[in-house]
Amino acid sequence: TVGGKVPVCVIQNTGMMESGDSIRGMAIDAGFPLVMLIGYRGWTRHGVITDSAARYTETFLHAMGINYYLVESDDDASRISVAFEEARATNRPVAVLVGDEYHGFNRM
């Protein structure tokens, strides 16, 4: 922890991929617990990928060895608490992917 707390970063999936080396160096190699709330740009539960960033998001997380949870609705909100508990217990980054449809940026 940092000051007794688990830090949180709010970022879009494209920014997460741009920050890969910082995530590797600080959160993974240094054993820094971190929760990343990630806007899952381009993803929908219907499988229609509108942005290539969505295609690579989970692949990126797998490659970095970062566990993740998907939040698609209010019913999934407890997964955020689970991510904080996991980050604290493992001293590793944990991601929460916030589905594009849930945060509403693409709602008409």
N, CA, C and O atoms as CSV, one atom per row, in Angstrom:
chain,resi,resn,atom,element,x,y,z
A,1,THR,N,N,0.838,-1.192,0.000
A,1,THR,CA,C,0.000,0.000,0.000
A,1,THR,C,C,0.878,1.249,0.000
A,1,THR,O,O,2.081,1.187,0.257
A,2,VAL,N,N,0.267,2.342,-0.284
A,2,VAL,CA,C,0.946,3.637,-0.263
A,2,VAL,C,C,0.213,4.483,0.771
A,2,VAL,O,O,-0.948,4.841,0.576
A,3,GLY,N,N,0.883,4.797,1.858
A,3,GLY,CA,C,0.227,5.539,2.926
A,3,GLY,C,C,-0.961,4.793,3.502
A,3,GLY,O,O,-1.918,5.406,3.975
A,4,GLY,N,N,-0.899,3.446,3.462
A,4,GLY,CA,C,-1.985,2.629,3.984
A,4,GLY,C,C,-3.162,2.465,3.045
A,4,GLY,O,O,-4.165,1.855,3.416
A,5,LYS,N,N,-3.062,2.986,1.858
A,5,LYS,CA,C,-4.162,2.922,0.883
A,5,LYS,C,C,-3.697,2.248,-0.401
A,5,LYS,O,O,-2.503,2.210,-0.700
A,6,VAL,N,N,-4.653,1.717,-1.152
A,6,VAL,CA,C,-4.372,1.178,-2.485
A,6,VAL,C,C,-4.670,2.278,-3.489
A,6,VAL,O,O,-5.808,2.737,-3.582
A,7,PRO,N,N,-3.663,2.708,-4.244
A,7,PRO,CA,C,-3.885,3.761,-5.238
A,7,PRO,C,C,-4.804,3.287,-6.363
A,7,PRO,O,O,-4.903,2.095,-6.652
A,8,VAL,N,N,-5.468,4.251,-6.982
A,8,VAL,CA,C,-6.336,3.957,-8.121
A,8,VAL,C,C,-5.981,4.901,-9.263
A,8,VAL,O,O,-5.666,6.072,-9.049
A,9,CYS,N,N,-6.039,4.379,-10.454
A,9,CYS,CA,C,-5.777,5.151,-11.663
A,9,CYS,C,C,-6.998,5.012,-12.560
A,9,CYS,O,O,-7.454,3.897,-12.814
A,10,VAL,N,N,-7.528,6.121,-13.040
A,10,VAL,CA,C,-8.653,6.108,-13.973
A,10,VAL,C,C,-8.093,6.461,-15.341
A,10,VAL,O,O,-7.523,7.536,-15.531
A,11,ILE,N,N,-8.259,5.545,-16.296
A,11,ILE,CA,C,-7.608,5.705,-17.592
A,11,ILE,C,C,-8.429,4.985,-18.666
A,11,ILE,O,O,-9.200,4.075,-18.358
A,12,GLN,N,N,-8.264,5.385,-19.889
A,12,GLN,CA,C,-8.902,4.689,-21.005
A,12,GLN,C,C,-7.978,3.552,-21.457
A,12,GLN,O,O,-6.774,3.600,-21.205
A,13,ASN,N,N,-8.523,2.546,-22.114
A,13,ASN,CA,C,-7.706,1.411,-22.541
A,13,ASN,C,C,-6.533,1.837,-23.422
A,13,ASN,O,O,-5.455,1.250,-23.322
A,14,THR,N,N,-6.710,2.822,-24.264
A,14,THR,CA,C,-5.611,3.278,-25.114
A,14,THR,C,C,-4.481,3.877,-24.278
A,14,THR,O,O,-3.307,3.646,-24.570
A,15,GLY,N,N,-4.820,4.636,-23.254
A,15,GLY,CA,C,-3.814,5.208,-22.362
A,15,GLY,C,C,-3.090,4.147,-21.554
A,15,GLY,O,O,-1.894,4.266,-21.290
A,16,MET,N,N,-3.818,3.106,-21.160
A,16,MET,CA,C,-3.187,2.006,-20.431
A,16,MET,C,C,-2.105,1.362,-21.291
A,16,MET,O,O,-1.005,1.080,-20.816
A,17,MET,N,N,-2.429,1.134,-22.561
A,17,MET,CA,C,-1.439,0.505,-23.442
A,17,MET,C,C,-0.239,1.423,-23.667
A,17,MET,O,O,0.893,0.948,-23.756
A,18,GLU,N,N,-0.474,2.721,-23.759
A,18,GLU,CA,C,0.628,3.684,-23.891
A,18,GLU,C,C,1.511,3.696,-22.641
A,18,GLU,O,O,2.698,4.011,-22.725
A,19,SER,N,N,0.941,3.357,-21.491
A,19,SER,CA,C,1.648,3.409,-20.207
A,19,SER,C,C,2.265,2.081,-19.813
A,19,SER,O,O,2.673,1.906,-18.665
A,20,GLY,N,N,2.339,1.153,-20.734
A,20,GLY,CA,C,2.790,-0.204,-20.419
A,20,GLY,C,C,4.098,-0.280,-19.659
A,20,GLY,O,O,4.198,-1.043,-18.698
A,21,ASP,N,N,5.104,0.483,-20.053
A,21,ASP,CA,C,6.399,0.399,-19.375
A,21,ASP,C,C,6.323,0.938,-17.951
A,21,ASP,O,O,6.982,0.412,-17.054
A,22,SER,N,N,5.530,1.974,-17.737
A,22,SER,CA,C,5.366,2.509,-16.375
A,22,SER,C,C,4.640,1.510,-15.487
A,22,SER,O,O,4.993,1.338,-14.320
A,23,ILE,N,N,3.628,0.852,-16.037
A,23,ILE,CA,C,2.906,-0.175,-15.277
A,23,ILE,C,C,3.862,-1.313,-14.924
A,23,ILE,O,O,3.863,-1.799,-13.793
A,24,ARG,N,N,4.670,-1.735,-15.889
A,24,ARG,CA,C,5.636,-2.812,-15.663
A,24,ARG,C,C,6.642,-2.432,-14.581
A,24,ARG,O,O,6.864,-3.187,-13.634
A,25,GLY,N,N,7.244,-1.265,-14.729
A,25,GLY,CA,C,8.306,-0.868,-13.820
A,25,GLY,C,C,7.843,-0.565,-12.414
A,25,GLY,O,O,8.471,-0.996,-11.446
A,26,MET,N,N,6.757,0.166,-12.289
A,26,MET,CA,C,6.330,0.602,-10.963
A,26,MET,C,C,5.382,-0.397,-10.305
A,26,MET,O,O,5.603,-0.793,-9.161
A,27,ALA,N,N,4.355,-0.799,-10.994
A,27,ALA,CA,C,3.332,-1.614,-10.343
A,27,ALA,C,C,3.692,-3.097,-10.305
A,27,ALA,O,O,3.433,-3.768,-9.306
A,28,ILE,N,N,4.283,-3.610,-11.372
A,28,ILE,CA,C,4.579,-5.042,-11.410
A,28,ILE,C,C,5.930,-5.335,-10.765
A,28,ILE,O,O,5.993,-6.076,-9.784
A,29,ASP,N,N,7.004,-4.771,-11.295
A,29,ASP,CA,C,8.348,-5.093,-10.800
A,29,ASP,C,C,8.587,-4.609,-9.374
A,29,ASP,O,O,9.264,-5.287,-8.601
A,30,ALA,N,N,8.052,-3.462,-9.017
A,30,ALA,CA,C,8.270,-2.916,-7.675
A,30,ALA,C,C,7.251,-3.425,-6.660
A,30,ALA,O,O,7.348,-3.098,-5.477
A,31,GLY,N,N,6.274,-4.219,-7.102
A,31,GLY,CA,C,5.288,-4.756,-6.175
A,31,GLY,C,C,4.362,-3.701,-5.609
A,31,GLY,O,O,4.095,-3.670,-4.408
A,32,PHE,N,N,3.878,-2.846,-6.475
A,32,PHE,CA,C,3.049,-1.702,-6.112
A,32,PHE,C,C,1.587,-2.058,-6.345
A,32,PHE,O,O,1.196,-2.280,-7.491
A,33,PRO,N,N,0.763,-2.120,-5.297
A,33,PRO,CA,C,-0.647,-2.428,-5.520
A,33,PRO,C,C,-1.315,-1.256,-6.231
A,33,PRO,O,O,-1.124,-0.101,-5.850
A,34,LEU,N,N,-2.078,-1.548,-7.235
A,34,LEU,CA,C,-2.714,-0.492,-8.021
A,34,LEU,C,C,-4.000,-1.028,-8.611
A,34,LEU,O,O,-4.017,-2.114,-9.189
A,35,VAL,N,N,-5.076,-0.276,-8.469
A,35,VAL,CA,C,-6.324,-0.593,-9.163
A,35,VAL,C,C,-6.437,0.364,-10.329
A,35,VAL,O,O,-6.366,1.582,-10.163
A,36,MET,N,N,-6.613,-0.200,-11.507
A,36,MET,CA,C,-6.790,0.607,-12.710
A,36,MET,C,C,-8.239,0.488,-13.156
A,36,MET,O,O,-8.681,-0.589,-13.556
A,37,LEU,N,N,-8.980,1.590,-13.089
A,37,LEU,CA,C,-10.335,1.645,-13.639
A,37,LEU,C,C,-10.180,2.072,-15.090
A,37,LEU,O,O,-9.789,3.204,-15.373
A,38,ILE,N,N,-10.483,1.170,-16.001
A,38,ILE,CA,C,-10.157,1.376,-17.408
A,38,ILE,C,C,-11.419,1.459,-18.251
A,38,ILE,O,O,-12.213,0.519,-18.292
A,39,GLY,N,N,-11.597,2.583,-18.921
A,39,GLY,CA,C,-12.685,2.704,-19.886
A,39,GLY,C,C,-12.395,1.791,-21.064
A,39,GLY,O,O,-11.364,1.924,-21.723
A,40,TYR,N,N,-13.304,0.867,-21.326
A,40,TYR,CA,C,-13.097,-0.170,-22.338
A,40,TYR,C,C,-13.602,0.334,-23.690
A,40,TYR,O,O,-14.601,-0.151,-24.220
A,41,ARG,N,N,-12.899,1.303,-24.221
A,41,ARG,CA,C,-13.262,1.961,-25.478
A,41,ARG,C,C,-13.391,0.945,-26.615
A,41,ARG,O,O,-12.498,0.130,-26.845
A,42,GLY,N,N,-14.515,1.014,-27.313
A,42,GLY,CA,C,-14.742,0.179,-28.482
A,42,GLY,C,C,-15.354,-1.175,-28.201
A,42,GLY,O,O,-15.661,-1.910,-29.139
A,43,TRP,N,N,-15.541,-1.532,-26.940
A,43,TRP,CA,C,-16.059,-2.850,-26.587
A,43,TRP,C,C,-17.565,-2.792,-26.378
A,43,TRP,O,O,-18.081,-1.825,-25.817
A,44,THR,N,N,-18.263,-3.814,-26.823
A,44,THR,CA,C,-19.673,-4.012,-26.476
A,44,THR,C,C,-19.885,-5.493,-26.205
A,44,THR,O,O,-19.136,-6.331,-26.706
A,45,ARG,N,N,-20.880,-5.811,-25.432
A,45,ARG,CA,C,-21.166,-7.220,-25.133
A,45,ARG,C,C,-21.705,-7.944,-26.353
A,45,ARG,O,O,-21.811,-9.171,-26.357
A,46,HIS,N,N,-22.045,-7.191,-27.385
A,46,HIS,CA,C,-22.608,-7.788,-28.597
A,46,HIS,C,C,-21.526,-8.259,-29.562
A,46,HIS,O,O,-21.839,-8.834,-30.605
A,47,GLY,N,N,-20.266,-8.025,-29.230
A,47,GLY,CA,C,-19.171,-8.497,-30.055
A,47,GLY,C,C,-18.875,-7.650,-31.276
A,47,GLY,O,O,-18.086,-8.054,-32.130
A,48,VAL,N,N,-19.491,-6.489,-31.376
A,48,VAL,CA,C,-19.231,-5.589,-32.497
A,48,VAL,C,C,-18.106,-4.653,-32.074
A,48,VAL,O,O,-18.327,-3.711,-31.313
A,49,ILE,N,N,-16.907,-4.911,-32.568
A,49,ILE,CA,C,-15.748,-4.107,-32.193
A,49,ILE,C,C,-15.687,-2.885,-33.104
A,49,ILE,O,O,-15.489,-3.006,-34.313
A,50,THR,N,N,-15.861,-1.711,-32.509
A,50,THR,CA,C,-15.869,-0.470,-33.289
A,50,THR,C,C,-14.528,0.246,-33.258
A,50,THR,O,O,-14.327,1.220,-33.984
A,51,ASP,N,N,-13.615,-0.226,-32.430
A,51,ASP,CA,C,-12.316,0.421,-32.272
A,51,ASP,C,C,-11.294,-0.679,-32.006
A,51,ASP,O,O,-11.513,-1.530,-31.144
A,52,SER,N,N,-10.190,-0.672,-32.729
A,52,SER,CA,C,-9.199,-1.741,-32.560
A,52,SER,C,C,-8.629,-1.790,-31.144
A,52,SER,O,O,-8.106,-2.825,-30.733
A,53,ALA,N,N,-8.717,-0.700,-30.395
A,53,ALA,CA,C,-8.225,-0.708,-29.013
A,53,ALA,C,C,-8.910,-1.801,-28.198
A,53,ALA,O,O,-8.281,-2.425,-27.343
A,54,ALA,N,N,-10.183,-2.033,-28.455
A,54,ALA,CA,C,-10.911,-3.064,-27.719
A,54,ALA,C,C,-10.356,-4.455,-28.008
A,54,ALA,O,O,-10.338,-5.312,-27.125
A,55,ARG,N,N,-9.907,-4.681,-29.229
A,55,ARG,CA,C,-9.359,-5.993,-29.599
A,55,ARG,C,C,-8.097,-6.336,-28.811
A,55,ARG,O,O,-7.829,-7.507,-28.543
A,56,TYR,N,N,-7.330,-5.325,-28.444
A,56,TYR,CA,C,-6.031,-5.560,-27.816
A,56,TYR,C,C,-6.027,-5.404,-26.301
A,56,TYR,O,O,-5.038,-5.755,-25.657
A,57,THR,N,N,-7.094,-4.894,-25.718
A,57,THR,CA,C,-7.104,-4.588,-24.285
A,57,THR,C,C,-6.856,-5.818,-23.423
A,57,THR,O,O,-5.934,-5.825,-22.608
A,58,GLU,N,N,-7.657,-6.847,-23.591
A,58,GLU,CA,C,-7.502,-8.037,-22.756
A,58,GLU,C,C,-6.205,-8.771,-23.079
A,58,GLU,O,O,-5.576,-9.335,-22.184
A,59,THR,N,N,-5.797,-8.769,-24.348
A,59,THR,CA,C,-4.523,-9.378,-24.736
A,59,THR,C,C,-3.367,-8.687,-24.025
A,59,THR,O,O,-2.440,-9.345,-23.552
A,60,PHE,N,N,-3.424,-7.357,-23.949
A,60,PHE,CA,C,-2.402,-6.579,-23.245
A,60,PHE,C,C,-2.348,-6.977,-21.769
A,60,PHE,O,O,-1.271,-7.227,-21.226
A,61,LEU,N,N,-3.513,-7.035,-21.127
A,61,LEU,CA,C,-3.561,-7.391,-19.708
A,61,LEU,C,C,-3.024,-8.802,-19.479
A,61,LEU,O,O,-2.283,-9.036,-18.524
A,62,HIS,N,N,-3.392,-9.740,-20.346
A,62,HIS,CA,C,-2.866,-11.110,-20.230
A,62,HIS,C,C,-1.346,-11.115,-20.366
A,62,HIS,O,O,-0.653,-11.770,-19.588
A,63,ALA,N,N,-0.831,-10.388,-21.350
A,63,ALA,CA,C,0.619,-10.344,-21.582
A,63,ALA,C,C,1.365,-9.786,-20.374
A,63,ALA,O,O,2.479,-10.215,-20.073
A,64,MET,N,N,0.747,-8.829,-19.682
A,64,MET,CA,C,1.376,-8.220,-18.507
A,64,MET,C,C,1.121,-9.028,-17.229
A,64,MET,O,O,1.672,-8.711,-16.175
A,65,GLY,N,N,0.294,-10.062,-17.320
A,65,GLY,CA,C,-0.025,-10.868,-16.144
A,65,GLY,C,C,-0.913,-10.146,-15.157
A,65,GLY,O,O,-0.836,-10.386,-13.952
A,66,ILE,N,N,-1.764,-9.256,-15.666
A,66,ILE,CA,C,-2.645,-8.458,-14.809
A,66,ILE,C,C,-4.050,-9.053,-14.834
A,66,ILE,O,O,-4.667,-9.176,-15.892
A,67,ASN,N,N,-4.544,-9.419,-13.653
A,67,ASN,CA,C,-5.911,-9.921,-13.542
A,67,ASN,C,C,-6.886,-8.763,-13.743
A,67,ASN,O,O,-6.560,-7.610,-13.459
A,68,TYR,N,N,-8.085,-9.078,-14.235
A,68,TYR,CA,C,-9.054,-8.010,-14.480
A,68,TYR,C,C,-10.477,-8.499,-14.261
A,68,TYR,O,O,-10.772,-9.694,-14.292
A,69,TYR,N,N,-11.347,-7.513,-14.039
A,69,TYR,CA,C,-12.771,-7.741,-13.852
A,69,TYR,C,C,-13.517,-6.826,-14.806
A,69,TYR,O,O,-13.064,-5.717,-15.089
A,70,LEU,N,N,-14.656,-7.283,-15.301
A,70,LEU,CA,C,-15.473,-6.501,-16.222
A,70,LEU,C,C,-16.697,-5.967,-15.495
A,70,LEU,O,O,-17.412,-6.720,-14.833
A,71,VAL,N,N,-16.935,-4.673,-15.619
A,71,VAL,CA,C,-18.128,-4.036,-15.064
A,71,VAL,C,C,-18.996,-3.600,-16.239
A,71,VAL,O,O,-18.620,-2.725,-17.019
A,72,GLU,N,N,-20.166,-4.229,-16.350
A,72,GLU,CA,C,-21.103,-3.915,-17.426
A,72,GLU,C,C,-22.369,-3.234,-16.926
A,72,GLU,O,O,-23.066,-2.568,-17.692
A,73,SER,N,N,-22.668,-3.404,-15.633
A,73,SER,CA,C,-23.916,-2.868,-15.096
A,73,SER,C,C,-23.732,-2.577,-13.609
A,73,SER,O,O,-22.700,-2.904,-13.024
A,74,ASP,N,N,-24.741,-1.963,-13.011
A,74,ASP,CA,C,-24.696,-1.689,-11.578
A,74,ASP,C,C,-24.522,-2.977,-10.769
A,74,ASP,O,O,-23.917,-2.961,-9.698
A,75,ASP,N,N,-25.047,-4.079,-11.276
A,75,ASP,CA,C,-24.932,-5.358,-10.578
A,75,ASP,C,C,-23.486,-5.820,-10.447
A,75,ASP,O,O,-23.170,-6.642,-9.588
A,76,ASP,N,N,-22.612,-5.297,-11.292
A,76,ASP,CA,C,-21.204,-5.694,-11.287
A,76,ASP,C,C,-20.331,-4.806,-10.402
A,76,ASP,O,O,-19.128,-5.042,-10.290
A,77,ALA,N,N,-20.915,-3.798,-9.779
A,77,ALA,CA,C,-20.130,-2.807,-9.030
A,77,ALA,C,C,-19.287,-3.427,-7.923
A,77,ALA,O,O,-18.222,-2.900,-7.599
A,78,SER,N,N,-19.733,-4.523,-7.341
A,78,SER,CA,C,-18.966,-5.156,-6.258
A,78,SER,C,C,-17.612,-5.668,-6.743
A,78,SER,O,O,-16.716,-5.902,-5.932
A,79,ARG,N,N,-17.455,-5.843,-8.045
A,79,ARG,CA,C,-16.170,-6.293,-8.594
A,79,ARG,C,C,-15.073,-5.256,-8.357
A,79,ARG,O,O,-13.892,-5.598,-8.309
A,80,ILE,N,N,-15.460,-4.010,-8.212
A,80,ILE,CA,C,-14.472,-2.963,-7.931
A,80,ILE,C,C,-13.860,-3.194,-6.551
A,80,ILE,O,O,-12.646,-3.082,-6.383
A,81,SER,N,N,-14.689,-3.512,-5.569
A,81,SER,CA,C,-14.178,-3.821,-4.225
A,81,SER,C,C,-13.294,-5.054,-4.243
A,81,SER,O,O,-12.275,-5.101,-3.554
A,82,VAL,N,N,-13.675,-6.048,-5.023
A,82,VAL,CA,C,-12.870,-7.266,-5.153
A,82,VAL,C,C,-11.493,-6.920,-5.717
A,82,VAL,O,O,-10.482,-7.457,-5.266
A,83,ALA,N,N,-11.457,-6.029,-6.695
A,83,ALA,CA,C,-10.180,-5.611,-7.292
A,83,ALA,C,C,-9.286,-4.935,-6.254
A,83,ALA,O,O,-8.083,-5.191,-6.212
A,84,PHE,N,N,-9.867,-4.072,-5.415
A,84,PHE,CA,C,-9.078,-3.418,-4.363
A,84,PHE,C,C,-8.529,-4.448,-3.373
A,84,PHE,O,O,-7.365,-4.375,-2.979
A,85,GLU,N,N,-9.360,-5.397,-2.976
A,85,GLU,CA,C,-8.906,-6.436,-2.047
A,85,GLU,C,C,-7.773,-7.254,-2.655
A,85,GLU,O,O,-6.794,-7.569,-1.979
A,86,GLU,N,N,-7.910,-7.598,-3.939
A,86,GLU,CA,C,-6.879,-8.391,-4.607
A,86,GLU,C,C,-5.567,-7.620,-4.739
A,86,GLU,O,O,-4.495,-8.178,-4.505
A,87,ALA,N,N,-5.643,-6.353,-5.109
A,87,ALA,CA,C,-4.429,-5.539,-5.238
A,87,ALA,C,C,-3.702,-5.442,-3.901
A,87,ALA,O,O,-2.476,-5.546,-3.843
A,88,ARG,N,N,-4.460,-5.244,-2.834
A,88,ARG,CA,C,-3.856,-5.142,-1.497
A,88,ARG,C,C,-3.212,-6.472,-1.094
A,88,ARG,O,O,-2.109,-6.487,-0.548
A,89,ALA,N,N,-3.892,-7.573,-1.361
A,89,ALA,CA,C,-3.396,-8.889,-0.944
A,89,ALA,C,C,-2.185,-9.350,-1.751
A,89,ALA,O,O,-1.323,-10.055,-1.226
A,90,THR,N,N,-2.115,-8.960,-3.018
A,90,THR,CA,C,-1.058,-9.468,-3.902
A,90,THR,C,C,0.058,-8.465,-4.173
A,90,THR,O,O,1.095,-8.829,-4.728
A,91,ASN,N,N,-0.145,-7.196,-3.782
A,91,ASN,CA,C,0.810,-6.134,-4.128
A,91,ASN,C,C,1.098,-6.117,-5.624
A,91,ASN,O,O,2.244,-6.015,-6.062
A,92,ARG,N,N,0.029,-6.218,-6.382
A,92,ARG,CA,C,0.114,-6.209,-7.847
A,92,ARG,C,C,-1.021,-5.352,-8.400
A,92,ARG,O,O,-2.016,-5.114,-7.715
A,93,PRO,N,N,-0.869,-4.894,-9.629
A,93,PRO,CA,C,-1.966,-4.161,-10.251
A,93,PRO,C,C,-3.121,-5.097,-10.602
A,93,PRO,O,O,-2.918,-6.264,-10.937
A,94,VAL,N,N,-4.318,-4.564,-10.517
A,94,VAL,CA,C,-5.542,-5.266,-10.901
A,94,VAL,C,C,-6.368,-4.276,-11.708
A,94,VAL,O,O,-6.465,-3.102,-11.353
A,95,ALA,N,N,-6.960,-4.755,-12.790
A,95,ALA,CA,C,-7.727,-3.872,-13.667
A,95,ALA,C,C,-9.226,-4.116,-13.524
A,95,ALA,O,O,-9.674,-5.238,-13.286
A,96,VAL,N,N,-9.983,-3.040,-13.674
A,96,VAL,CA,C,-11.437,-3.112,-13.775
A,96,VAL,C,C,-11.793,-2.481,-15.113
A,96,VAL,O,O,-11.625,-1.278,-15.309
A,97,LEU,N,N,-12.284,-3.302,-16.027
A,97,LEU,CA,C,-12.684,-2.813,-17.340
A,97,LEU,C,C,-14.127,-2.345,-17.265
A,97,LEU,O,O,-15.025,-3.118,-16.930
A,98,VAL,N,N,-14.341,-1.082,-17.577
A,98,VAL,CA,C,-15.684,-0.504,-17.533
A,98,VAL,C,C,-16.222,-0.515,-18.955
A,98,VAL,O,O,-15.772,0.245,-19.812
A,99,GLY,N,N,-17.192,-1.389,-19.189
A,99,GLY,CA,C,-17.746,-1.571,-20.523
A,99,GLY,C,C,-18.256,-0.275,-21.124
A,99,GLY,O,O,-18.884,0.541,-20.448
A,100,ASP,N,N,-17.977,-0.104,-22.390
A,100,ASP,CA,C,-18.353,1.105,-23.128
A,100,ASP,C,C,-19.839,1.422,-22.995
A,100,ASP,O,O,-20.223,2.585,-22.871
A,101,GLU,N,N,-20.670,0.385,-23.023
A,101,GLU,CA,C,-22.112,0.607,-22.929
A,101,GLU,C,C,-22.517,1.097,-21.543
A,101,GLU,O,O,-23.496,1.830,-21.405
A,102,TYR,N,N,-21.767,0.695,-20.514
A,102,TYR,CA,C,-22.125,1.061,-19.149
A,102,TYR,C,C,-21.840,2.522,-18.856
A,102,TYR,O,O,-22.688,3.213,-18.291
A,103,HIS,N,N,-20.663,3.004,-19.228
A,103,HIS,CA,C,-20.354,4.389,-18.874
A,103,HIS,C,C,-21.103,5.377,-19.745
A,103,HIS,O,O,-21.153,6.563,-19.417
A,104,GLY,N,N,-21.683,4.929,-20.840
A,104,GLY,CA,C,-22.632,5.751,-21.577
A,104,GLY,C,C,-22.082,6.702,-22.606
A,104,GLY,O,O,-22.847,7.468,-23.191
A,105,PHE,N,N,-20.779,6.688,-22.856
A,105,PHE,CA,C,-20.238,7.630,-23.828
A,105,PHE,C,C,-20.789,7.397,-25.227
A,105,PHE,O,O,-20.852,8.319,-26.040
A,106,ASN,N,N,-21.186,6.162,-25.503
A,106,ASN,CA,C,-21.682,5.853,-26.839
A,106,ASN,C,C,-23.198,5.756,-26.909
A,106,ASN,O,O,-23.744,5.316,-27.921
A,107,ARG,N,N,-23.873,6.155,-25.861
A,107,ARG,CA,C,-25.346,6.111,-25.883
A,107,ARG,C,C,-25.884,7.218,-26.762
A,107,ARG,O,O,-25.354,8.329,-26.792
A,108,MET,N,N,-26.927,6.901,-27.461
A,108,MET,CA,C,-27.554,7.899,-28.340
A,108,MET,C,C,-28.597,8.693,-27.580
A,108,MET,O,O,-29.233,9.580,-28.149
